[in-house]
């Protein structure tokens, strides 16, 4: 697997990530590459809503708001 990673938003506070875990890029705490989506737990635990998600070659940006 190369250094790419992927994310999708399931609903307002569920974000999933998979791909290369290089430099902790997945946001899931995984140290190994993930071939299937895994939930980014921190956002749901912080009581935040994800409004929008943007993924680029070297970044992932989530626009969030407090519930």
C-alpha positions in Angstrom: 0.0 0.0 0.0 1.3 3.5 -0.8 0.9 6.6 1.3 -2.7 7.3 0.4 -5.5 7.4 2.9 -9.3 7.8 2.6 -12.1 9.1 4.7 -15.9 9.3 4.6 -18.6 10.8 6.8 -21.4 8.4 7.8 -23.4 11.0 9.6 -22.8 14.3 11.5 -20.5 12.7 14.1 -19.2 9.5 12.5 -16.0 9.7 10.5 -14.3 6.6 9.0 -10.7 6.3 7.8 -8.6 3.7 6.0 -5.4 3.4 4.0 -1.8 4.1 4.9 -1.1 4.6 8.6 2.2 6.4 7.8 2.8 9.1 10.4 -0.5 8.4 12.1 -2.5 9.8 9.2 -5.7 7.8 9.8 -6.7 9.5 13.0 -7.7 6.1 14.5 -4.6 5.3 16.4 -3.7 2.5 14.0 0.0 1.9 13.5 -0.5 -0.5 10.6 -2.1 0.1 7.2 -5.9 -0.4 7.2 -7.6 -2.1 4.3 -11.1 -1.5 5.5 -12.8 1.6 7.1 -12.3 2.2 10.8 -14.1 4.8 12.9 -12.3 7.9 14.1 -13.5 7.6 17.7 -12.1 10.9 19.0 -14.7 13.1 17.2 -17.7 11.1 18.6 -16.2 11.2 22.1 -15.7 15.0 22.0 -19.4 15.7 21.3 -18.7 17.3 17.9 -20.6 17.3 14.6 -18.6 17.1 11.3 -20.2 19.5 8.9 -17.9 19.0 5.9 -14.9 16.9 4.9 -12.1 17.7 2.4 -9.4 15.2 1.4 -6.3 16.2 -0.6 -3.1 14.6 -1.5 -1.4 15.5 1.8 -4.2 16.5 4.0 -7.6 15.8 5.4 -9.7 18.8 6.7 -12.9 18.4 8.8 -15.1 21.4 9.5 -16.6 20.7 12.9 -19.0 22.4 15.3 -19.9 21.7 18.9 -23.2 20.0 19.5 
